[in-house]
Amino acid sequence: MHALILDKPTVIDVTLSQRENEILQLMAEGYNSREMADKLFISEFTVQTHRKNMLRKMGFRNFYQMLCWGIKEGVVAL
């Protein structure tokens, strides 16, 4: 049996943290970074850091791709 080596992570390879899931849900609901920060009692910089880390971790190029995936996979509710 041969192992498949991928250049970047696939969605199957990663798991979002609870906080990342919360941020993804708020993104789907239309919140901006400042509003998410206020709602989650964290700084706007922390929200932006989570968002960047999620893109990198998931291997997506933009937030639109990530949201489409989240909706399709049932990770976020509309």
C-alpha positions as a Markdown table, in Angstrom:
| # | Residue | x | y | z |
|---|---|---|---|---|
| 1 | Met | 0.0 | 0.0 | 0.0 |
| 2 | His | 1.3 | 3.5 | -0.9 |
| 3 | Ala | 0.8 | 6.6 | 1.2 |
| 4 | Leu | -0.6 | 9.7 | -0.6 |
| 5 | Ile | 1.5 | 12.8 | 0.1 |
| 6 | Leu | -0.4 | 16.1 | -0.4 |
| 7 | Asp | 1.3 | 19.5 | -0.7 |
| 8 | Lys | -1.2 | 21.2 | 1.5 |
| 9 | Pro | -3.7 | 19.9 | 4.1 |
| 10 | Thr | -7.1 | 18.7 | 3.0 |
| 11 | Val | -10.2 | 19.4 | 5.0 |
| 12 | Ile | -10.3 | 15.8 | 6.1 |
| 13 | Asp | -6.8 | 16.2 | 7.7 |
| 14 | Val | -7.8 | 19.1 | 10.1 |
| 15 | Thr | -10.2 | 19.8 | 12.9 |
| 16 | Leu | -11.4 | 23.3 | 13.8 |
| 17 | Ser | -11.2 | 24.3 | 17.5 |
| 18 | Gln | -14.4 | 25.3 | 19.3 |
| 19 | Arg | -13.4 | 28.9 | 19.0 |
| 20 | Glu | -12.7 | 28.6 | 15.3 |
| 21 | Asn | -16.1 | 26.9 | 14.8 |
| 22 | Glu | -17.7 | 29.9 | 16.7 |
| 23 | Ile | -16.0 | 32.3 | 14.4 |
| 24 | Leu | -16.9 | 30.4 | 11.3 |
| 25 | Gln | -20.6 | 30.4 | 12.4 |
| 26 | Leu | -20.5 | 34.2 | 13.1 |
| 27 | Met | -18.9 | 34.8 | 9.7 |
| 28 | Ala | -21.8 | 32.9 | 8.1 |
| 29 | Glu | -24.2 | 35.1 | 10.0 |
| 30 | Gly | -22.6 | 38.2 | 8.6 |
| 31 | Tyr | -20.6 | 39.5 | 11.5 |
| 32 | Asn | -17.4 | 41.4 | 10.9 |
| 33 | Ser | -14.2 | 41.0 | 12.9 |
| 34 | Arg | -15.0 | 43.8 | 15.3 |
| 35 | Glu | -18.5 | 42.5 | 16.0 |
| 36 | Met | -17.2 | 39.0 | 16.5 |
| 37 | Ala | -14.6 | 40.3 | 18.9 |
| 38 | Asp | -17.3 | 42.1 | 21.0 |
| 39 | Lys | -19.6 | 39.1 | 21.0 |
| 40 | Leu | -16.8 | 36.6 | 22.0 |
| 41 | Phe | -15.1 | 39.0 | 24.5 |
| 42 | Ile | -11.8 | 38.8 | 22.7 |
| 43 | Ser | -9.8 | 41.4 | 20.7 |
| 44 | Glu | -10.3 | 42.1 | 17.0 |
| 45 | Phe | -6.7 | 41.1 | 16.4 |
| 46 | Thr | -7.4 | 37.7 | 18.0 |
| 47 | Val | -10.4 | 37.2 | 15.7 |
| 48 | Gln | -8.3 | 38.1 | 12.7 |
| 49 | Thr | -5.5 | 35.7 | 13.8 |
| 50 | His | -8.1 | 32.9 | 14.2 |
| 51 | Arg | -9.4 | 33.7 | 10.7 |
| 52 | Lys | -5.9 | 33.6 | 9.1 |
| 53 | Asn | -5.1 | 30.4 | 11.0 |
| 54 | Met | -8.3 | 28.8 | 9.8 |
| 55 | Leu | -7.5 | 29.6 | 6.1 |
| 56 | Arg | -4.0 | 28.2 | 6.5 |
| 57 | Lys | -5.0 | 25.1 | 8.4 |
| 58 | Met | -7.9 | 24.3 | 6.0 |
| 59 | Gly | -5.9 | 25.1 | 2.9 |
| 60 | Phe | -8.5 | 27.5 | 1.5 |
| 61 | Arg | -7.4 | 30.7 | -0.4 |
| 62 | Asn | -10.2 | 32.9 | 0.9 |
| 63 | Phe | -13.1 | 33.1 | 3.4 |
| 64 | Tyr | -15.7 | 32.5 | 0.7 |
| 65 | Gln | -14.3 | 29.1 | 0.0 |
| 66 | Met | -14.2 | 28.3 | 3.7 |
| 67 | Leu | -17.8 | 29.5 | 4.2 |
| 68 | Cys | -19.0 | 27.4 | 1.2 |
| 69 | Trp | -17.3 | 24.4 | 2.7 |
| 70 | Gly | -18.8 | 25.0 | 6.1 |
| 71 | Ile | -22.3 | 25.3 | 4.7 |
| 72 | Lys | -22.0 | 22.3 | 2.4 |
| 73 | Glu | -20.6 | 20.1 | 5.2 |
| 74 | Gly | -23.1 | 21.3 | 7.8 |
| 75 | Val | -20.4 | 22.8 | 10.0 |
| 76 | Val | -22.3 | 26.1 | 10.1 |
| 77 | Ala | -26.1 | 26.6 | 10.2 |
| 78 | Leu | -27.9 | 29.3 | 8.3 |
